[in-house]
Amino acid sequence: MLLKHISIVTTFAVAAVASSAWAEEFRLSSTSIAEGAKLSPTQVFEGFGCHGGNQSPQLTWTNAPVGTKSYAITAYDPDAPTGSGWWHWNVVNIPASVTELPTDASRKGALPKGAMEIRNDYGVSGFGGACPPPGEMHRYIFTVHALGIDKLDLPKEASNALAGFMIRANSIGKASITAVYNR
């Protein structure tokens, strides 16, 4: 009886491991940025003493969770000396049919129809590049959030805190790339 029990448990364990190996992970990739790598001058802000291209990176995501109805993309610096970090980019209401944004999508007008950019912490809608204080290394977390609703009902002048709350309340999965930058 004990051998039969061990055999059944082993069979279920092998099946569980095999099924989890077949399930693809929600992933974010980019031709512009890489996990743990330093951002290029292309993604650096132009202003506040920084000199860069201020271009949003190319982003591609795959294997979204079942039930994804829309996406949001955020770019956040948790190391900013503000007490609340720094929001560099926040795009909501990206249709579920979209799985890629090209380089500089924010300024080129290449965002999908219906997408909305929230005002960043520089005070403008769109992407605002890296610009940490001199001598400090900061992390920049680019995240695509899979949402279980078609659209976030946010006012045009929504704060990043409100957008973040609504994104997290409706998230069914997320994938990130964390890059770094110092000057």
N, C-alpha and C positions, 0 to 999 in steps of 0.2 A: 504494500500500500504506500509506503514512504517513497519507493522508487517511482511509482506512478504519479504521486504528488509532485516530486522533483521534476519529472519529465514534463508535466503540464505547466508548471511555473517557468521552466526553461523555455518551452515553446512560446509562451506569452511574452517573455522577456525578449527573445529574439525577434518576434513579430513587432514589438513596440520599437525596438532599436531600428529595425529595417524601415518601418513606416516613417519614423522621424527623419531618417536619412533621405527618403524620397521627397519629403516636403521641402520645397525650396524656400529659402529665407528671403524676406523682403530686403532688398539691397539698394543702396544709393551709390552711384559711381560718377566719375567726372573725368574729362580730358583736361580740365583746368586746375584741379586741386587734388590732393592725395592725403590719405590718413597720415597724420603726424608730420607731414611735410610743411615747409615754409611757403606761405602764399607768395605769388609772384607780384611784381609791381603792378600788374594788370588789375589785381584785386585790392589795391591800396587806394585809399581815399585821396582826393585832390582837395586839399584845404586843411585847416587846423595844424599847419606846419608839416603836413605830409604831401608827397608828390607821387601820384599814381594815376592809373587809368580809370579807376572807379567803375570797373566792369563786373557785373555779376558773372559767376562761373557757369560753364556748361554743366548741366546736371542730367543724369539719366537714372531712372528707377525701374526695377523689375520685381516680379513676384509679389505684387500687392496682395494683401489679405482678401479672402473671399468677403464680399459685402462692401467693398470700397465703392463709394459713390462720388467722392471728390478728394482733392489733395490740398494741402497747405504746405508752403515752404518757409522755413525760418532760418535766419543767420544770426547767431547770438554770441556775444563775447562775455563769458561769465567773470572774466578777470578785470573788467573795467572798474576803476576806482570810484564807483557811484553808489555802492550799497545795493544796487539792483541790476548790475550788469549793463550791457549796451546792446540794443536791438539794431542790427545792421540791415535786415531785410525781413519782410513779412508779407507773403503773398497768399491769399486765400481764394477759394472758389475756383480752383483749377479743376476742369472736368476730369472724370475718371478715365476718359479715353486718351488723355495726354500722359505720356511717360517720359518726356524730355523737354528741357528748356535749353536753347542755344546760349552761347557766350553773349553777354551784354543784352539779354532778353529785356531787361528792365528799361534800358534807354532806347533800344531799337524798336520798341513797340511790338516785340515778338511774343508777348504774353498771350495765352489763349483767350478767346472771346469769353467774357464773363469773369475772368480773373480780376482780383482787386488787390492793389498794393496798399498796405497800411503805412502811415507816416513812420519813418525810422527815427532813431534817437538823434539824428542830425537835424530833424525837423522838416524833412521833405519826404514825399512818397517816392518809393523806389529803393534801389540798392545803394547803400553807403559803405564804401570799402573800409578796410582795416586802417587804424591810426592810433596805436597805443602810445602812451607817454614814452618819451625817449628812455632807453635802457631797460624797458620792461618787455618780457615775452608774454604774449597773450594767446589764448586759444580762441578759435573761431569755429563754432559748431553749426554746420549746415545740415538741416534736417528736413526730410520730406515726411509729412504726416498723412497717413491714409485715414480718411474720415468716413464715417458711416451715414453721412447725410449729403444731400446734393449741394447745399449752399449754406454758408454761415450767414445769418442775418445780422450783419454788423453795420453800424452807421459809417458813412464815408470818413468821418473824423475819429474813428475808434482808436483808443490807446492800444499800445502793444500788450499791456496787462489784460485788457478786455479780450483782445484777439487771442492771446495765449490761453486764457481761461476757456474760451469757446472751442479752441482747437483741442485742448486736452479733454474737455468734456465730451467730445465727439470722436476722439481718436480710437481707431481699432488696430493701429500699428504704426511704427515709425522706423526710419533708417537714417543714419547719420554718417557724416565724415567730419572729423575734427582736424583742422589745419592750425598752424601757428604763424605768428608774425612778431617781429621786433624791429626797432630802428635805433 
